[in-house]
Amino acid sequence: MIYAWKIVVALLAVMVIFSLSSMIPAMLQSSGLIAPGSFFTPVWTHLLMALFSFLIIILHGTGKFADFGLRSCTLNDFRAPLLWALIGGVFIQFILYLIVPSFIGKPVGPSADYSLLQTILFVWILASFAEEILFRGLIQGLLSPLSHWRFSMGAISLSMPVIIAALLFGLVHLGLLTMKVEAKYVLVIVAGAVVVGLVAGFFREKTGSLWPAVAVHALFNITGSGVESLLKVILK
């Protein structure tokens, strides 16, 4: 029963944080406090997401930071995550574009109109950090008592917190359906997000630190943009 309660708490945390992070910027825009078309408009949602996640972590006590991955790591801790993210990111992007070729160059979601600088700052860097502190930091940390439940496939073993956090990360992307994005594109994004979540969560658990997970997320985002640009040139 206590484990089911942990999962419910994690689900509620995601729902509340996502709702507040979306509603507050919308309210500020409608009141005129945030200019809808300004360069920094996209920053607010992810800043609030990171802030709310960090506040909940603080409520658990500063001595618990390490339980949520807020601890230092060595450069060696980044080698395997970055290698897997690079190989996996390129491979997955090519497969996705082969399955859904119309996805190439398809403007999807709020980032569709971003400039290159906005993409680098808000997608590659800020989104990677904010989403990881929520899912691999807060959520995976809350679910850590479930770590003894594992799914093994060969040499790879994934714990229940890793799997649940990855599934939740994928499911929140269903929100793109409310932005009139076609269902087939949303399913592609959801599947990709789950894979990113599994890889990032695996290395978050293995290293005990959130930072390799942030690096994995950022590199997946970067390879996504890079592969798309390469395919545009090849298929032109």
CYANA upper distance limits for C-alpha pairs under 8 A (distance plus 0.5 A):
  1 MET  CA      5 TRP  CA      6.82
  2 ILE  CA      6 LYS  CA      6.82
  3 TYR  CA      7 ILE  CA      7.01
  3 TYR  CA    145 PRO  CA      8.17
  3 TYR  CA    146 LEU  CA      7.35
  4 ALA  CA      8 VAL  CA      6.81
  5 TRP  CA      9 VAL  CA      6.63
  6 LYS  CA     10 ALA  CA      6.70
  6 LYS  CA    142 LEU  CA      7.41
  6 LYS  CA    143 LEU  CA      6.64
  7 ILE  CA     11 LEU  CA      6.68
  7 ILE  CA    143 LEU  CA      7.35
  8 VAL  CA     12 LEU  CA      6.64
  9 VAL  CA     13 ALA  CA      6.55
 10 ALA  CA     14 VAL  CA      6.88
 10 ALA  CA    139 ILE  CA      6.14
 10 ALA  CA    142 LEU  CA      7.19
 10 ALA  CA    143 LEU  CA      7.78
 11 LEU  CA     15 MET  CA      6.81
 11 LEU  CA    168 LEU  CA      8.13
 12 LEU  CA     16 VAL  CA      6.51
 13 ALA  CA     17 ILE  CA      6.49
 13 ALA  CA    139 ILE  CA      8.33
 14 VAL  CA     18 PHE  CA      6.43
 14 VAL  CA    134 LEU  CA      8.23
 14 VAL  CA    139 ILE  CA      8.36
 14 VAL  CA    168 LEU  CA      8.43
 15 MET  CA     19 SER  CA      6.47
 16 VAL  CA     20 LEU  CA      6.59
 17 ILE  CA     21 SER  CA      6.42
 17 ILE  CA     49 MET  CA      6.65
 17 ILE  CA     52 PHE  CA      6.97
 17 ILE  CA     53 SER  CA      7.85
 18 PHE  CA     22 SER  CA      6.67
 18 PHE  CA     49 MET  CA      7.32
 19 SER  CA     23 MET  CA      6.43
 20 LEU  CA     24 ILE  CA      6.29
 20 LEU  CA     48 LEU  CA      8.42
 21 SER  CA     25 PRO  CA      7.48
 21 SER  CA     44 TRP  CA      8.15
 21 SER  CA     45 THR  CA      5.38
 21 SER  CA     46 HIS  CA      7.59
 21 SER  CA     48 LEU  CA      5.81
 21 SER  CA     49 MET  CA      6.03
 22 SER  CA     26 ALA  CA      7.00
 22 SER  CA     45 THR  CA      6.28
 23 MET  CA     27 MET  CA      6.62
 24 ILE  CA     28 LEU  CA      6.67
 25 PRO  CA     29 GLN  CA      6.57
 25 PRO  CA     34 ILE  CA      8.08
 25 PRO  CA     44 TRP  CA      6.74
 25 PRO  CA     45 THR  CA      7.02
 26 ALA  CA     30 SER  CA      6.68
 27 MET  CA     31 SER  CA      6.69
 28 LEU  CA     32 GLY  CA      6.72
 28 LEU  CA     33 LEU  CA      5.67
 28 LEU  CA     34 ILE  CA      6.10
 29 GLN  CA     33 LEU  CA      6.33
 29 GLN  CA     34 ILE  CA      5.16
 29 GLN  CA     35 ALA  CA      6.61
 29 GLN  CA     36 PRO  CA      6.48
 30 SER  CA     34 ILE  CA      8.49
 34 ILE  CA     38 SER  CA      8.48
 34 ILE  CA     41 THR  CA      7.44
 35 ALA  CA     41 THR  CA      7.38
 36 PRO  CA     41 THR  CA      6.68
 37 GLY  CA     41 THR  CA      7.16
 39 PHE  CA    118 GLN  CA      8.07
 40 PHE  CA     44 TRP  CA      8.14
 42 PRO  CA     46 HIS  CA      8.41
 42 PRO  CA    122 PHE  CA      7.60
 43 VAL  CA     47 LEU  CA      6.64
 43 VAL  CA    122 PHE  CA      6.82
 43 VAL  CA    126 LEU  CA      8.23
 44 TRP  CA     48 LEU  CA      6.57
 45 THR  CA     49 MET  CA      6.68
 46 HIS  CA     50 ALA  CA      6.65
 46 HIS  CA    126 LEU  CA      7.30
 46 HIS  CA    127 ALA  CA      6.50
 46 HIS  CA    130 ALA  CA      6.09
 46 HIS  CA    131 GLU  CA      8.00
 47 LEU  CA     51 LEU  CA      6.61
 47 LEU  CA    126 LEU  CA      8.22
 47 LEU  CA    130 ALA  CA      7.31
 48 LEU  CA     52 PHE  CA      6.48
 49 MET  CA     53 SER  CA      6.66
 49 MET  CA    130 ALA  CA      6.54
 49 MET  CA    131 GLU  CA      7.89
 49 MET  CA    134 LEU  CA      7.67
 50 ALA  CA     54 PHE  CA      6.55
 50 ALA  CA    129 PHE  CA      8.13
 50 ALA  CA    130 ALA  CA      5.06
 50 ALA  CA    131 GLU  CA      7.78
 50 ALA  CA    133 ILE  CA      6.83
 50 ALA  CA    134 LEU  CA      7.17
 51 LEU  CA     55 LEU  CA      6.62
 52 PHE  CA     56 ILE  CA      6.85
 53 SER  CA     57 ILE  CA      6.86
 53 SER  CA    133 ILE  CA      7.14
 53 SER  CA    134 LEU  CA      5.92
 53 SER  CA    138 LEU  CA      6.74
 54 PHE  CA     58 ILE  CA      6.65
 54 PHE  CA    133 ILE  CA      7.94
 54 PHE  CA    138 LEU  CA      8.25
 55 LEU  CA     59 LEU  CA      6.81
 56 ILE  CA     60 HIS  CA      7.33
 56 ILE  CA    138 LEU  CA      8.22
 57 ILE  CA     61 GLY  CA      7.66
 57 ILE  CA     62 THR  CA      8.44
 57 ILE  CA     64 LYS  CA      8.33
 57 ILE  CA     65 PHE  CA      7.53
 57 ILE  CA     68 PHE  CA      7.82
 57 ILE  CA    138 LEU  CA      6.97
 58 ILE  CA     62 THR  CA      6.23
 58 ILE  CA     65 PHE  CA      8.08
 60 HIS  CA     64 LYS  CA      6.83
 61 GLY  CA     65 PHE  CA      7.85
 64 LYS  CA     68 PHE  CA      7.66
 65 PHE  CA     69 GLY  CA      7.16
 65 PHE  CA     70 LEU  CA      5.65
 65 PHE  CA     71 ARG  CA      7.52
 66 ALA  CA     70 LEU  CA      5.53
 66 ALA  CA     71 ARG  CA      5.80
 66 ALA  CA    208 GLY  CA      8.04
 66 ALA  CA    209 SER  CA      8.06
 67 ASP  CA    141 GLY  CA      6.28
 67 ASP  CA    208 GLY  CA      8.50
 68 PHE  CA    136 ARG  CA      8.21
 68 PHE  CA    137 GLY  CA      5.18
 68 PHE  CA    138 LEU  CA      6.29
 68 PHE  CA    140 GLN  CA      7.68
 68 PHE  CA    141 GLY  CA      5.05
 68 PHE  CA    142 LEU  CA      8.24
 68 PHE  CA    209 SER  CA      8.47
 68 PHE  CA    210 LEU  CA      8.06
 69 GLY  CA    136 ARG  CA      8.24
 69 GLY  CA    137 GLY  CA      6.12
 69 GLY  CA    141 GLY  CA      7.94
 69 GLY  CA    204 ARG  CA      7.52
 69 GLY  CA    208 GLY  CA      6.17
 69 GLY  CA    209 SER  CA      4.74
 69 GLY  CA    210 LEU  CA      4.99
 69 GLY  CA    211 TRP  CA      8.30
 70 LEU  CA    137 GLY  CA      7.94
 70 LEU  CA    209 SER  CA      6.65
 70 LEU  CA    210 LEU  CA      6.52
 71 ARG  CA    208 GLY  CA      8.09
 71 ARG  CA    209 SER  CA      6.02
 71 ARG  CA    210 LEU  CA      7.80
 72 SER  CA    209 SER  CA      7.03
 72 SER  CA    211 TRP  CA      8.35
 73 CYS  CA     77 ASP  CA      6.85
 73 CYS  CA    207 THR  CA      7.99
 73 CYS  CA    209 SER  CA      6.80
 73 CYS  CA    211 TRP  CA      8.02
 74 THR  CA     78 PHE  CA      7.91
 75 LEU  CA     79 ARG  CA      7.59
 76 ASN  CA     80 ALA  CA      8.43
 77 ASP  CA     81 PRO  CA      7.96
 77 ASP  CA    207 THR  CA      6.87
 77 ASP  CA    212 PRO  CA      7.27
 78 PHE  CA     82 LEU  CA      6.41
 78 PHE  CA    212 PRO  CA      5.99
 78 PHE  CA    215 ALA  CA      8.16
 79 ARG  CA     83 LEU  CA      6.69
 80 ALA  CA     84 TRP  CA      6.58
 81 PRO  CA     85 ALA  CA      6.47
 81 PRO  CA    199 VAL  CA      8.30
 81 PRO  CA    200 ALA  CA      8.15
 81 PRO  CA    203 PHE  CA      6.87
 81 PRO  CA    212 PRO  CA      6.85
 81 PRO  CA    213 ALA  CA      8.05
 81 PRO  CA    215 ALA  CA      8.16
 81 PRO  CA    216 VAL  CA      6.50
 82 LEU  CA     86 LEU  CA      6.49
 82 LEU  CA    212 PRO  CA      8.31
 82 LEU  CA    215 ALA  CA      7.33
 82 LEU  CA    216 VAL  CA      6.32
 82 LEU  CA    219 LEU  CA      7.68
 83 LEU  CA     87 ILE  CA      6.69
 84 TRP  CA     88 GLY  CA      6.08
 84 TRP  CA     89 GLY  CA      8.38
 84 TRP  CA    199 VAL  CA      8.39
 85 ALA  CA     89 GLY  CA      5.90
 85 ALA  CA    199 VAL  CA      8.01
 85 ALA  CA    216 VAL  CA      5.86
 85 ALA  CA    217 HIS  CA      8.26
 85 ALA  CA    219 LEU  CA      6.67
 85 ALA  CA    220 PHE  CA      6.41
 86 LEU  CA     90 VAL  CA      6.66
 86 LEU  CA    219 LEU  CA      6.99
 86 LEU  CA    220 PHE  CA      7.37
 86 LEU  CA    223 THR  CA      7.41
 87 ILE  CA     91 PHE  CA      6.61
 88 GLY  CA     92 ILE  CA      6.36
 89 GLY  CA     93 GLN  CA      6.56
 89 GLY  CA    219 LEU  CA      8.03
 89 GLY  CA    220 PHE  CA      5.54
 89 GLY  CA    223 THR  CA      6.27
 89 GLY  CA    224 GLY  CA      7.30
 90 VAL  CA     94 PHE  CA      6.77
 90 VAL  CA    223 THR  CA      6.37
 90 VAL  CA    224 GLY  CA      7.64
 90 VAL  CA    227 VAL  CA      7.08
 91 PHE  CA     95 ILE  CA      6.76
 92 ILE  CA     96 LEU  CA      6.52
 92 ILE  CA    192 GLY  CA      8.07
 93 GLN  CA     97 TYR  CA      6.63
 93 GLN  CA    223 THR  CA      8.28
 93 GLN  CA    224 GLY  CA      6.59
 93 GLN  CA    227 VAL  CA      7.15
 93 GLN  CA    228 GLU  CA      8.36
 94 PHE  CA     98 LEU  CA      6.61
 94 PHE  CA    227 VAL  CA      7.66
 95 ILE  CA     99 ILE  CA      6.69
 96 LEU  CA    100 VAL  CA      6.48
 96 LEU  CA    101 PRO  CA      8.23
 96 LEU  CA    188 VAL  CA      7.50
 97 TYR  CA    101 PRO  CA      5.19
 97 TYR  CA    102 SER  CA      8.01
 97 TYR  CA    103 PHE  CA      6.72
 97 TYR  CA    104 ILE  CA      6.97
102 SER  CA    106 LYS  CA      7.47
103 PHE  CA    185 TYR  CA      7.38
104 ILE  CA    228 GLU  CA      6.57
104 ILE  CA    231 LEU  CA      7.90
104 ILE  CA    232 LYS  CA      7.54
105 GLY  CA    228 GLU  CA      7.38
105 GLY  CA    232 LYS  CA      7.70
107 PRO  CA    111 SER  CA      8.39
107 PRO  CA    112 ALA  CA      5.10
107 PRO  CA    113 ASP  CA      8.08
108 VAL  CA    112 ALA  CA      5.75
108 VAL  CA    181 VAL  CA      7.08
109 GLY  CA    176 LEU  CA      6.75
109 GLY  CA    179 MET  CA      7.21
109 GLY  CA    181 VAL  CA      7.46
110 PRO  CA    114 TYR  CA      8.48
111 SER  CA    119 THR  CA      7.80
111 SER  CA    123 VAL  CA      8.33
114 TYR  CA    118 GLN  CA      5.99
114 TYR  CA    119 THR  CA      6.35
115 SER  CA    119 THR  CA      6.64
116 LEU  CA    120 ILE  CA      6.77
117 LEU  CA    121 LEU  CA      6.66
118 GLN  CA    122 PHE  CA      6.01
118 GLN  CA    123 VAL  CA      7.88
119 THR  CA    123 VAL  CA      5.49
119 THR  CA    124 TRP  CA      6.90
120 ILE  CA    124 TRP  CA      5.43
120 ILE  CA    125 ILE  CA      6.86
121 LEU  CA    125 ILE  CA      5.80
121 LEU  CA    126 LEU  CA      6.61
122 PHE  CA    126 LEU  CA      5.30
122 PHE  CA    127 ALA  CA      6.27
123 VAL  CA    127 ALA  CA      5.40
123 VAL  CA    128 SER  CA      7.17
123 VAL  CA    218 ALA  CA      8.47
123 VAL  CA    221 ASN  CA      7.76
124 TRP  CA    128 SER  CA      6.52
124 TRP  CA    218 ALA  CA      5.54
124 TRP  CA    219 LEU  CA      8.12
124 TRP  CA    221 ASN  CA      6.30
124 TRP  CA    222 ILE  CA      6.80
125 ILE  CA    129 PHE  CA      6.82
125 ILE  CA    218 ALA  CA      6.83
126 LEU  CA    130 ALA  CA      6.54
127 ALA  CA    131 GLU  CA      6.27
128 SER  CA    132 GLU  CA      6.53
128 SER  CA    214 VAL  CA      6.20
128 SER  CA    215 ALA  CA      8.29
128 SER  CA    217 HIS  CA      5.98
128 SER  CA    218 ALA  CA      5.81
129 PHE  CA    133 ILE  CA      6.65
129 PHE  CA    214 VAL  CA      6.07
130 ALA  CA    134 LEU  CA      6.90
131 GLU  CA    135 PHE  CA      6.57
131 GLU  CA    136 ARG  CA      8.46
132 GLU  CA    136 ARG  CA      5.57
132 GLU  CA    137 GLY  CA      6.69
132 GLU  CA    210 LEU  CA      7.85
132 GLU  CA    213 ALA  CA      7.30
132 GLU  CA    214 VAL  CA      6.35
132 GLU  CA    217 HIS  CA      8.13
133 ILE  CA    137 GLY  CA      4.87
133 ILE  CA    138 LEU  CA      6.65
133 ILE  CA    210 LEU  CA      7.74
134 LEU  CA    138 LEU  CA      5.48
134 LEU  CA    139 ILE  CA      6.68
135 PHE  CA    139 ILE  CA      5.35
135 PHE  CA    140 GLN  CA      6.64
135 PHE  CA    165 ALA  CA      6.15
135 PHE  CA    166 ALA  CA      8.06
135 PHE  CA    168 LEU  CA      8.44
135 PHE  CA    169 PHE  CA      7.23
136 ARG  CA    140 GLN  CA      5.44
136 ARG  CA    141 GLY  CA      7.68
136 ARG  CA    162 VAL  CA      8.23
136 ARG  CA    165 ALA  CA      7.25
136 ARG  CA    197 GLY  CA      8.45
136 ARG  CA    200 ALA  CA      7.92
136 ARG  CA    201 GLY  CA      6.34
136 ARG  CA    204 ARG  CA      7.30
136 ARG  CA    210 LEU  CA      7.27
136 ARG  CA    213 ALA  CA      7.79
137 GLY  CA    141 GLY  CA      6.23
137 GLY  CA    210 LEU  CA      6.78
138 LEU  CA    142 LEU  CA      6.56
139 ILE  CA    143 LEU  CA      6.74
139 ILE  CA    161 PRO  CA      8.30
139 ILE  CA    165 ALA  CA      6.71
140 GLN  CA    144 SER  CA      6.55
140 GLN  CA    161 PRO  CA      5.71
140 GLN  CA    162 VAL  CA      6.88
140 GLN  CA    165 ALA  CA      6.46
140 GLN  CA    201 GLY  CA      8.25
141 GLY  CA    161 PRO  CA      8.37
143 LEU  CA    147 SER  CA      7.93
143 LEU  CA    160 MET  CA      8.43
143 LEU  CA    161 PRO  CA      5.68
144 SER  CA    161 PRO  CA      6.53
146 LEU  CA    159 SER  CA      8.08
146 LEU  CA    160 MET  CA      6.51
146 LEU  CA    161 PRO  CA      6.76
147 SER  CA    159 SER  CA      5.71
147 SER  CA    160 MET  CA      6.32
147 SER  CA    161 PRO  CA      6.58
148 HIS  CA    159 SER  CA      7.34
148 HIS  CA    160 MET  CA      8.23
149 TRP  CA    159 SER  CA      6.30
149 TRP  CA    160 MET  CA      6.07
150 ARG  CA    157 SER  CA      6.94
150 ARG  CA    158 LEU  CA      6.00
150 ARG  CA    159 SER  CA      4.67
150 ARG  CA    160 MET  CA      6.22
151 PHE  CA    157 SER  CA      6.18
151 PHE  CA    158 LEU  CA      5.71
151 PHE  CA    159 SER  CA      6.72
151 PHE  CA    160 MET  CA      7.96
152 SER  CA    156 ILE  CA      6.29
152 SER  CA    157 SER  CA      4.68
152 SER  CA    158 LEU  CA      6.72
153 MET  CA    157 SER  CA      6.78
158 LEU  CA    162 VAL  CA      6.82
158 LEU  CA    163 ILE  CA      7.26
158 LEU  CA    198 LEU  CA      8.43
158 LEU  CA    202 PHE  CA      7.06
159 SER  CA    163 ILE  CA      6.91
160 MET  CA    164 ILE  CA      6.48
161 PRO  CA    165 ALA  CA      6.44
162 VAL  CA    166 ALA  CA      6.62
162 VAL  CA    197 GLY  CA      8.10
162 VAL  CA    198 LEU  CA      6.69
162 VAL  CA    201 GLY  CA      5.49
162 VAL  CA    202 PHE  CA      6.87
162 VAL  CA    205 GLU  CA      8.25
163 ILE  CA    167 LEU  CA      6.66
163 ILE  CA    197 GLY  CA      8.44
163 ILE  CA    198 LEU  CA      6.83
163 ILE  CA    201 GLY  CA      8.36
164 ILE  CA    168 LEU  CA      6.63
165 ALA  CA    169 PHE  CA      6.59
165 ALA  CA    197 GLY  CA      7.50
165 ALA  CA    201 GLY  CA      8.13
166 ALA  CA    170 GLY  CA      6.75
166 ALA  CA    193 ALA  CA      7.95
166 ALA  CA    194 VAL  CA      5.50
166 ALA  CA    195 VAL  CA      7.84
166 ALA  CA    196 VAL  CA      8.02
166 ALA  CA    197 GLY  CA      4.67
166 ALA  CA    198 LEU  CA      5.91
166 ALA  CA    201 GLY  CA      7.71
167 LEU  CA    171 LEU  CA      6.60
167 LEU  CA    194 VAL  CA      6.11
167 LEU  CA    197 GLY  CA      8.04
168 LEU  CA    172 VAL  CA      6.73
169 PHE  CA    173 HIS  CA      7.66
169 PHE  CA    193 ALA  CA      6.96
169 PHE  CA    194 VAL  CA      6.93
169 PHE  CA    197 GLY  CA      7.12
170 GLY  CA    174 LEU  CA      8.11
170 GLY  CA    189 ILE  CA      8.26
170 GLY  CA    190 VAL  CA      5.08
170 GLY  CA    191 ALA  CA      7.07
170 GLY  CA    192 GLY  CA      8.11
170 GLY  CA    193 ALA  CA      5.32
170 GLY  CA    194 VAL  CA      5.25
170 GLY  CA    197 GLY  CA      8.18
171 LEU  CA    190 VAL  CA      6.85
173 HIS  CA    186 VAL  CA      7.69
173 HIS  CA    189 ILE  CA      7.60
173 HIS  CA    190 VAL  CA      6.27
173 HIS  CA    193 ALA  CA      8.37
174 LEU  CA    186 VAL  CA      6.93
174 LEU  CA    187 LEU  CA      8.33
174 LEU  CA    190 VAL  CA      7.43
175 GLY  CA    179 MET  CA      7.84
176 LEU  CA    180 LYS  CA      7.44
176 LEU  CA    181 VAL  CA      6.36
176 LEU  CA    186 VAL  CA      7.00
177 LEU  CA    181 VAL  CA      5.78
177 LEU  CA    182 GLU  CA      7.42
177 LEU  CA    183 ALA  CA      7.16
177 LEU  CA    186 VAL  CA      7.39
181 VAL  CA    185 TYR  CA      7.45
181 VAL  CA    186 VAL  CA      7.20
182 GLU  CA    186 VAL  CA      6.93
183 ALA  CA    187 LEU  CA      6.65
184 LYS  CA    188 VAL  CA      6.90
185 TYR  CA    189 ILE  CA      6.83
186 VAL  CA    190 VAL  CA      6.55
187 LEU  CA    191 ALA  CA      6.59
188 VAL  CA    192 GLY  CA      6.71
189 ILE  CA    193 ALA  CA      6.53
190 VAL  CA    194 VAL  CA      6.79
191 ALA  CA    195 VAL  CA      6.99
192 GLY  CA    196 VAL  CA      6.77
193 ALA  CA    197 GLY  CA      6.54
194 VAL  CA    198 LEU  CA      6.68
195 VAL  CA    199 VAL  CA      6.82
196 VAL  CA    200 ALA  CA      6.48
196 VAL  CA    216 VAL  CA      8.12
196 VAL  CA    217 HIS  CA      6.96
196 VAL  CA    220 PHE  CA      7.58
197 GLY  CA    201 GLY  CA      6.19
197 GLY  CA    217 HIS  CA      8.46
198 LEU  CA    202 PHE  CA      6.45
199 VAL  CA    203 PHE  CA      7.00
199 VAL  CA    213 ALA  CA      8.37
199 VAL  CA    216 VAL  CA      7.96
200 ALA  CA    204 ARG  CA      6.54
200 ALA  CA    212 PRO  CA      7.84
200 ALA  CA    213 ALA  CA      4.83
200 ALA  CA    214 VAL  CA      7.85
200 ALA  CA    216 VAL  CA      6.23
200 ALA  CA    217 HIS  CA      7.10
201 GLY  CA    205 GLU  CA      6.62
201 GLY  CA    213 ALA  CA      7.06
202 PHE  CA    206 LYS  CA      6.60
203 PHE  CA    207 THR  CA      6.31
203 PHE  CA    208 GLY  CA      8.29
203 PHE  CA    212 PRO  CA      7.06
203 PHE  CA    213 ALA  CA      6.73
204 ARG  CA    208 GLY  CA      6.01
204 ARG  CA    209 SER  CA      5.89
204 ARG  CA    210 LEU  CA      5.89
204 ARG  CA    211 TRP  CA      8.13
204 ARG  CA    212 PRO  CA      6.94
204 ARG  CA    213 ALA  CA      5.94
205 GLU  CA    209 SER  CA      7.78
207 THR  CA    212 PRO  CA      8.20
209 SER  CA    213 ALA  CA      8.21
210 LEU  CA    214 VAL  CA      6.93
211 TRP  CA    215 ALA  CA      6.78
212 PRO  CA    216 VAL  CA      6.65
213 ALA  CA    217 HIS  CA      6.69
214 VAL  CA    218 ALA  CA      6.63
215 ALA  CA    219 LEU  CA      6.59
216 VAL  CA    220 PHE  CA      6.68
217 HIS  CA    221 ASN  CA      6.83
218 ALA  CA    222 ILE  CA      6.67
219 LEU  CA    223 THR  CA      6.49
220 PHE  CA    224 GLY  CA      6.58
221 ASN  CA    225 SER  CA      7.01
222 ILE  CA    226 GLY  CA      6.62
223 THR  CA    227 VAL  CA      6.32
224 GLY  CA    228 GLU  CA      6.69
225 SER  CA    229 SER  CA      6.70
226 GLY  CA    230 LEU  CA      6.69
227 VAL  CA    231 LEU  CA      6.57
228 GLU  CA    232 LYS  CA      6.66
229 SER  CA    233 VAL  CA      6.99
230 LEU  CA    234 ILE  CA      6.75
231 LEU  CA    235 LEU  CA      6.33
232 LYS  CA    236 LYS  CA      6.28
